[in-house]
Amino acid sequence: MKILIADDSRVMRQIVIRTLRQAGHGGHDIVEAENGRQALDMVATEAPDLVLSDWNMPEMNGIDCLVALRGTGSQVPFGFVTSEGSEEMRERAAAAGAAFLIAKPFTPEAFDEALRAVV
C-alpha cells in the first residue's frame, strides 16, 4: 500500500511516519508532499492508496486539495491529521469526502483505528 503524507512541516511528516509504524502500519510505501498543490499533483503521478493531509498548508490547504481531488473524480481515501479538530472542521471534512480527521496530539491507537476503517 502506498500512503501520501502532505504536511508543510518536514518534522510533522516524520512524526506521522513514526506514528504509522507504532500503529503497526510501517510496511507501507510512503511518499511525501509539502503542500496541498504538490499532493494534488502527486495523487496523479504516484497513485497512492491513501492520503494523510494536514489542514493548514501554504499554496493549497488540505480541504481545498480534497475538494480538487473529488472534482477530478478521484476517490482515493483521504484523511486529515491536523492540529485543529473542531466540530465545524470535522463536518467540512466529512462533507468534502474525508474518511476521517485525527486531531493532534494523536496516538498510534487513533491512527490504527482510523486506518483499519480504510485499508
C-alpha positions, 0 to 999 in steps of 0.5 A: 500500500502506498500512503501520501503524507502532505504536511508543510512541516518536514518534522510533522511528516516524520512524526506521522511516519513514526506514528504509522509504524507504532500503529503497526502500519510501517510496511507501507510505501510512503511518499511525501508532499509539502503542500496541498498543490504538490499532493494534488499533483502527486495523487496523479503521478504516484497513485497512492492508496491513501492520503494523510493531509494536514489542514493548514498548508501554504499554496493549497490547504488540505480541504481545498486539495480534497475538494480538487481531488473529488472534482477530478473524480478521484476517490482515493481515501483521504484523511486529515491529521491536523492540529485543529479538530473542531466540530465545524472542521470535522463536518467540512471534512466529512462533507468534502469526502474525508474518511476521517480527521485525527486531531493532534496530539494523536496516538498510534491507537487513533491512527490504527483505528482510523486506518483499519476503517480504510485499508 
